[in-house]
Amino acid sequence: MRILYLTPRIPYPPNKGDKVRTFNTLRYLSRRHSVTLVSLVDHGDSVEHLAPLRALCDEVVLIDNGLAGARTRAGLALVLGKSASEGFFGKGSMRRTVASLCEHRSFDTILVMSSALAQYLPDAGREHRVVDVVDVDSDKWRQFATNTAPPLSWLFRLESRRVARLESELAHCADALVFISIPERETYRHHQRTEVPTFVVPVGVDTTHFAPSTPPCGFIPPRLLFTGALDYRPNIDALQWFMRSILPLIRLEIPAIRLIAVGHRPSPAVRRLARRHPVDLEIRGSVPDIRPFFAEATVFVAPLRLGRGMKVKILEAMAMGTAIVGTSVAAAGIDVRSDREVLIADSAESFARAVVKLLQDDAYRLQLAGAARRKIEALYTWEAPLAAMEQVLTPPRAPQATTDSPEYPA
């Protein structure tokens, strides 16, 4: 197949959820197919990472999406009755580039990452058009509105309604929709009636790269680990809640406990949090390799209260053999059971008790971590979901008769 792949940011290095999904999809498809990649350059992207992408693609085209211009377009889009997301990612030069490529090249399939990029799909043509919706973003904005004070909550609620309308329009511009988990797909179906086939393709883990390692020699004080983009609202909220409500309860039992937070672009709120807790919290920002932090962590914590979809951070911790305490939000869409592969706790008190239990019971902690690694090996390697994605991208020989199309997992 000849595939045109459109992404909202450069999918390398694969150091955050959407980049992990896009890069591994790209790497898999490039083994068998011809891929042209067109990516917007996010304000945090670096073009120095082009070489690995050019090694995989027939062509790589980058479109600058400067932050100031993107924010201006987002505001204008709201004034014009559209979603801010459409405006933020709505670059005229991207639209012209895609139109030119479709005019002068012969693509079998166009794959776009996220509903916000569906605006670049041609209205008509022979190409098979697929949107990797991933998460139902309208519900994410609804969550933000519910957990934020006015006037910002009003803006989030407006964005939720506008994005929901955008999601409803996917049925008119795409031939197939892909979601990251069954709950995400069902949430979409609950709110949107569509005849377009829908598929579930979860995220996976490179189990060779992320694998248990030998713990460092010598005494290491109990250490908790949190990972994720530190300028992302759900992660900021998780850290604030943990430091305010959970860590003080843990310290009653484990006074020497310390949390390490690793992730790019720490926000001012996160930096202020670190200044208020200089002994308890260490912010490491971006790192070239996250694996040593997993290896040195006693427990991985994911106190998320906001957000949608599967969390790559949970899968990576499971693959590394690091014991996990997370909320129901953090574990959503992942086939795990509390007290079997992870511990799930949604209140500050139960979360603190779960962390203390793992810190005080080495045998139980190792048992839980081992079961999590085995679950990754059984269900969450990349090969099966990406083979399913390849099937979705293959243009059908005849019209599909039902929306109950084959999906992964079966």
Secondary structure, DSSP 8 states (H G I E B T S, - for coil): -EEEEEESS---S--SHHHHHHHHHHHHHHTTSEEEEEEEE-TT--GGGHHHHHTT-SEEEEEE--HHHHHHHHHHHHHTTS-HHHHHT--HHHHHHHHHHHHHS--SEEEEESGGGGGGS-SS-SSEEEEEEES-HHHHHHHHHHTS-TTHHHHHHHHHHHHHHHHHHHHHH-SEEEESSHHHHHHHHHH----S-EEE----B-TTTS------SS----EEEEES-TTSHHHHHHHHHIIIIIHHHHHHH-TT-EEEEE-SS--HHHHHHHHH-TTTEEEEE--S-SHHHHHH-SEEEE---S--S--HHHHHHHHTT--EEE-HHHHTTS---BTTTBEE--SHHHHHHHHHHHHH-HHHHHHHHHHHHHHHHHH-BSHHHHHHHHHHHS--SS----S----S--
